[in-house]
Amino acid sequence: MVEPPDAVAIRHVAERLMKAHPQMDTGLVQSSVQTAYEELRYARVRTYLPVLTERRAKDLLPPDEQTERHN
């Protein structure tokens, strides 16, 4: 469960990832963000929590097939 001060930032992370990966299931993106947040939620320094959560959530998502084909 996301704590209220972090809720808006985490919602924005999920929205950015859904825009970046429109072909992915919304539920998968949201669960990746939630898992990433759960791993980092007890961090002492909160400033970088959204950035770190987004990076970790990207790692949890399966590879983007379209991106893989163009590289």
The 8 nearest C-alpha neighbors of each residue, nearest first, counted from 0:
[[1, 2, 37, 33, 36, 6, 3, 40],
 [2, 0, 6, 3, 5, 36, 33, 9],
 [1, 3, 5, 4, 6, 0, 40, 7],
 [2, 4, 6, 5, 1, 7, 0, 8],
 [5, 3, 6, 2, 7, 8, 1, 9],
 [4, 6, 3, 8, 2, 7, 9, 1],
 [5, 7, 3, 9, 8, 1, 4, 2],
 [8, 6, 10, 9, 5, 11, 4, 3],
 [9, 7, 11, 5, 10, 6, 49, 12],
 [8, 10, 12, 6, 11, 7, 5, 49],
 [9, 11, 7, 13, 12, 8, 6, 14],
 [12, 10, 14, 8, 9, 13, 15, 7],
 [11, 13, 9, 15, 10, 14, 53, 16],
 [14, 12, 10, 16, 11, 15, 29, 17],
 [13, 15, 11, 17, 12, 16, 18, 10],
 [16, 14, 18, 12, 17, 13, 11, 19],
 [15, 17, 19, 13, 18, 14, 20, 12],
 [16, 18, 20, 14, 21, 19, 15, 13],
 [19, 17, 15, 16, 21, 20, 14, 13],
 [18, 20, 16, 17, 21, 15, 14, 22],
 [19, 21, 17, 18, 22, 23, 16, 63],
 [22, 20, 17, 18, 23, 19, 24, 16],
 [21, 23, 20, 24, 17, 63, 25, 19],
 [24, 22, 21, 20, 25, 28, 27, 17],
 [23, 25, 27, 26, 28, 22, 21, 17],
 [26, 24, 28, 27, 29, 23, 17, 21],
 [25, 27, 29, 24, 28, 30, 31, 23],
 [26, 28, 30, 24, 25, 29, 31, 23],
 [29, 27, 31, 25, 26, 30, 32, 24],
 [28, 30, 26, 32, 31, 27, 13, 33],
 [29, 31, 33, 27, 32, 28, 26, 34],
 [32, 30, 56, 28, 34, 29, 33, 59],
 [31, 33, 56, 35, 29, 30, 34, 36],
 [32, 34, 30, 36, 31, 35, 29, 37],
 [35, 33, 37, 31, 36, 32, 30, 38],
 [36, 34, 32, 38, 52, 56, 33, 37],
 [35, 37, 33, 39, 38, 34, 40, 52],
 [38, 36, 34, 40, 35, 39, 33, 0],
 [39, 37, 35, 36, 40, 34, 41, 52],
 [40, 38, 36, 37, 41, 42, 35, 52],
 [39, 41, 37, 36, 42, 38, 48, 1],
 [42, 40, 39, 43, 38, 37, 45, 44],
 [43, 41, 44, 40, 39, 45, 48, 38],
 [42, 44, 45, 41, 40, 46, 39, 48],
 [43, 45, 42, 46, 47, 48, 41, 40],
 [44, 46, 48, 47, 43, 42, 49, 40],
 [47, 45, 44, 48, 49, 50, 43, 42],
 [48, 46, 50, 45, 49, 51, 44, 52],
 [47, 49, 45, 51, 50, 46, 52, 39],
 [50, 48, 52, 51, 47, 8, 53, 9],
 [51, 49, 53, 47, 52, 48, 54, 12],
 [50, 52, 54, 48, 53, 49, 47, 55],
 [51, 53, 49, 55, 35, 50, 54, 36],
 [54, 52, 56, 50, 51, 55, 12, 49],
 [55, 53, 51, 57, 56, 52, 50, 58],
 [54, 56, 58, 52, 57, 53, 35, 51],
 [55, 57, 32, 31, 59, 53, 58, 35],
 [58, 56, 54, 60, 59, 55, 53, 31],
 [57, 59, 55, 56, 60, 54, 61, 62],
 [60, 58, 56, 57, 31, 55, 61, 35],
 [61, 59, 57, 58, 56, 62, 31, 28],
 [60, 62, 63, 59, 58, 57, 64, 23],
 [63, 61, 64, 60, 67, 66, 58, 57],
 [62, 64, 66, 65, 67, 61, 20, 60],
 [63, 65, 67, 66, 62, 68, 61, 69],
 [66, 64, 68, 67, 63, 69, 62, 70],
 [67, 65, 69, 63, 68, 64, 70, 62],
 [66, 68, 64, 65, 70, 69, 63, 62],
 [69, 67, 65, 66, 70, 64, 63, 62],
 [68, 70, 66, 67, 65, 64, 63, 62],
 [69, 67, 68, 66, 65, 64, 63, 62]]
